[in-house]
């Protein structure tokens, strides 16, 4: 690329990344408003807990289905339209919720909001792949998720302030208004790929790396769905998500009832879980990108898989120690921190593995399949796990999670050399492009 075009390309791609970070953080703002207003709804409108359960369940089901559908849809239309459109719809539904008072309207508006929320992440995955090099995607994916989680941690404070100062309705209408204004800015500054910005040579280099956004050929989807590599990362993501969501949802109660922790101590331990998750997300992205840069052409398997295996072994060991030993508070904090680190690391990497190894035109679809597996793991961590605790005890539930971790380690160990190319016909092109890519980067270094 010419020097001027390179400068424009670098400036634009970071604008796109910042827009994704701001945009998806705003998605979080319009997603969590209901969670933190539930006490006010119970107190002021006499909404029953069972009614709240109906609303949250309808949202969860709608969100899970929409995230899968959004991935497929994102391969058919441009990512900017879907990303901004989903945020606009979520904003309108939040405002409508804030002006409603009946249970049926709450249920309808919030379940449709679940659908709108599902349109947020698939475009992020597609745009990251369209704008950034293979050895950058892992780190930036991790930074995006970690940054959004950090922003989400401020949501309870913001929502609580709105409720105490202006009433519960403002917790929906004000985030909705913020999201509408943000949507306009995002639409102006997000570009689907370099060619849309007029960067012809940059777009050509991106295409050489397999980053086209052309529609997938007929019959390609069925070939992808039978890919052993896609099944491997989907099953791994399901098991890891089961563990991640189980600890996040039930961890505090487990520590109080099984380990004798106070509510404060158990809450502090769960904070350590999130801190560990933040660090695990960042480190997994950074180190796996380094492996891609160094070993991407040495075999047909993915250089990221061995790192995911190492994290999974650490997760298994941490779960086993938490289940079996009697430890001090400090040791429990360290174990919970370790579980967060070694669960979030692979959780993020499975998404990266899905998008970077997808065939042209099916980036979002392959990610949707892996995300659906994660949603299934999240469902299993809820009611089914609660039945195990009810019929047996907490240690049995932890043993189930430990078995899931062992299964993941076994799967990755035996299938670590599985070809990452989901469609055989694309393998040669991919290998050639990666050789060209290595030459290009070595020349830059010289």
WOGI-V433840 format. One record per backbone hydrogen bond with DSSP energy under -0.5 kcal/mol. CO is the residue of the C=O (numbers start at 1). NH is the residue of the N-H. E is the energy in kcal/mol with one decimal. If there is no record, write none. Layout:
CO/NH/E  CO/NH/E
This chain:
2/6/-2.7  3/7/-2.1  4/8/-2.1  5/9/-2.7  6/10/-2.7  7/11/-2.2  8/12/-2.6  9/13/-2.5  10/14/-1.4  11/15/-1.5  12/16/-2.4  13/17/-2.0  14/18/-2.4  15/19/-2.4  16/20/-2.2  17/21/-2.3  18/22/-2.8  19/23/-3.0  20/24/-2.7  21/25/-1.6  22/26/-1.7  23/27/-1.7  24/28/-1.8  25/29/-1.6  26/30/-1.8  27/31/-0.5  28/31/-1.0  28/32/-2.1  32/36/-1.4  33/37/-0.5  34/37/-1.0  34/38/-0.7  35/38/-0.6  37/41/-2.2  38/42/-2.3  39/43/-2.2  40/44/-3.1  41/45/-1.6  41/47/-1.5  42/46/-0.6  48/52/-2.0  49/53/-2.0  50/54/-1.7  51/55/-2.0  52/56/-2.6  53/57/-2.3  54/58/-2.3  55/59/-1.9  56/60/-2.5  57/61/-2.4  58/62/-2.0  59/63/-2.9  60/64/-2.3  61/65/-2.2  62/66/-2.3  63/67/-2.3  64/68/-1.2  65/69/-2.5  66/70/-3.5  67/71/-1.3  68/72/-1.7  69/73/-2.8  70/74/-2.1  71/75/-0.7  72/75/-0.8  73/76/-1.7  73/77/-1.9  78/82/-1.5  79/83/-2.7  80/84/-2.6  81/85/-2.4  82/86/-2.3  83/87/-1.4  84/88/-2.5  85/89/-2.4  86/90/-2.2  87/91/-2.2  88/92/-2.4  89/93/-2.2  90/94/-2.1  91/95/-2.1  92/96/-2.4  93/97/-2.4  94/98/-2.0  95/99/-0.9  96/99/-0.6  97/100/-1.6  102/106/-2.1  103/107/-2.5  104/108/-2.3  105/109/-2.7  106/110/-2.3  107/111/-2.0  108/112/-2.2  109/113/-1.7  110/114/-1.5  111/115/-1.2  112/116/-2.1  113/117/-2.6  114/118/-1.3  116/119/-1.4  117/120/-1.7  120/124/-0.8  121/125/-2.1  122/126/-2.0  123/127/-2.7  124/128/-2.2  125/129/-1.7  126/130/-1.7  127/131/-1.7  128/132/-2.0  133/136/-2.1  133/137/-1.3  134/138/-0.6  136/140/-2.3  137/141/-2.9  138/142/-2.1  139/143/-2.6  140/144/-2.5  141/145/-2.4  142/146/-2.8  143/147/-2.6  144/148/-2.1  145/149/-2.2  146/150/-2.2  147/151/-2.1  148/152/-2.5  149/153/-1.4  150/154/-0.5  151/154/-1.2  151/155/-0.5  152/155/-0.9  152/156/-0.6  154/158/-2.1  155/159/-2.9  156/160/-2.5  157/161/-2.1  158/162/-2.1  159/163/-2.4  160/164/-2.5  161/165/-2.1  162/166/-3.0  162/167/-0.6  163/167/-1.4  167/170/-0.9  167/171/-0.5  168/171/-1.0  169/172/-1.7  169/173/-2.3  170/174/-1.7  170/175/-0.5  172/176/-1.8  173/177/-2.3  174/178/-2.5  175/179/-2.4  176/180/-1.9  177/181/-2.1  178/182/-2.4  179/183/-2.1  180/184/-1.3  181/185/-1.4  182/186/-2.5  183/187/-2.2  184/188/-1.2  185/189/-1.3  186/190/-1.8  193/196/-1.0  193/197/-0.7  194/197/-1.1  194/199/-2.3  195/198/-1.4  198/200/-1.2  199/203/-2.4  200/204/-1.9  201/205/-2.2  202/206/-2.2  203/207/-2.2  204/208/-1.8  205/209/-0.9  206/209/-0.7  206/211/-1.9  207/210/-1.9  212/361/-0.9  217/220/-1.8  219/223/-1.1  220/224/-2.2  221/225/-2.5  222/226/-0.8  223/226/-0.5  224/227/-2.0  227/231/-2.0  228/232/-2.3  229/233/-2.3  230/234/-1.9  231/235/-2.5  232/236/-2.2  233/237/-2.0  234/238/-2.3  235/239/-2.2  236/240/-2.3  237/241/-2.6  238/242/-2.1  239/243/-1.8  240/244/-2.8  241/245/-2.9  242/246/-1.8  243/247/-2.5  244/248/-2.2  245/249/-2.6  246/250/-2.8  247/251/-1.7  250/254/-2.6  251/255/-2.4  252/256/-1.8  253/257/-2.6  254/258/-2.9  254/259/-0.9  255/261/-2.5  262/266/-2.8  263/267/-2.2  264/268/-2.3  265/269/-2.2  266/270/-1.9  267/271/-1.5  268/272/-1.7  269/273/-1.5  270/274/-1.7  271/275/-2.3  272/276/-2.7  273/277/-2.0  274/278/-2.3  275/279/-2.3  276/280/-2.9  277/281/-2.3  278/282/-2.0  279/283/-2.8  280/284/-2.1  281/285/-1.6  282/286/-2.3  283/287/-2.7  284/288/-1.9  285/139/-0.5  285/289/-1.8  286/290/-1.7  287/291/-1.9  288/292/-2.1  289/293/-2.5  290/294/-1.7  291/295/-3.1  292/296/-1.5  295/298/-1.5  300/420/-2.6  302/305/-1.0  303/307/-0.5  304/308/-2.1  305/309/-2.4  306/310/-2.0  307/311/-2.4  308/312/-2.3  309/313/-2.1  310/314/-2.1  311/315/-2.2  312/316/-2.2  313/317/-2.3  314/318/-2.2  315/319/-2.4  316/320/-2.2  317/321/-2.2  318/322/-2.3  319/323/-2.0  320/324/-1.9  321/325/-2.2  325/327/-0.7  328/332/-2.2  329/333/-2.6  330/334/-2.2  331/335/-2.5  332/336/-2.7  333/337/-2.5  334/338/-2.4  335/339/-2.4  336/340/-2.3  337/341/-2.4  338/342/-2.7  339/343/-1.3  340/344/-2.3  341/345/-1.5  342/346/-0.5  343/347/-1.8  344/348/-2.2  345/349/-1.8  346/350/-2.4  347/351/-0.8  348/352/-1.5  349/353/-2.9  350/354/-1.6  351/355/-1.9  352/356/-2.5  353/357/-1.0  355/358/-0.8  357/422/-0.8  359/362/-2.0  361/216/-0.6  362/366/-2.3  363/367/-1.7  364/368/-2.1  365/369/-1.8  366/370/-1.8  367/371/-2.6  368/372/-2.3  369/373/-1.7  370/374/-1.7  371/375/-2.4  372/376/-2.1  373/377/-2.0  374/378/-2.1  375/379/-2.2  376/380/-2.2  377/381/-1.3  379/382/-1.5  379/384/-0.6  380/385/-0.9  382/386/-1.9  383/387/-1.8  384/388/-1.3  385/389/-2.0  386/390/-2.2  387/391/-2.7  388/392/-2.4  393/397/-1.6  394/398/-2.5  395/399/-1.9  396/400/-2.0  397/401/-1.8  398/402/-2.4  399/403/-2.4  400/404/-2.0  401/405/-2.1  402/406/-2.5  403/407/-2.5  404/408/-1.9  405/409/-2.3  406/410/-2.6  407/411/-2.5  408/412/-2.7  409/413/-2.4  410/414/-2.2  411/415/-2.0  412/416/-0.6  415/418/-1.9  420/422/-0.7  423/426/-1.9  423/427/-0.5  424/427/-1.4  424/428/-0.5  426/430/-2.4  427/431/-2.6  428/432/-2.6  429/433/-2.5  430/434/-2.1  431/435/-1.9  432/436/-2.4  433/437/-2.3  434/438/-2.2  435/439/-2.1  436/440/-2.3  437/441/-2.4  438/442/-2.5  439/443/-2.1  440/444/-1.6  441/445/-2.1  442/446/-2.0
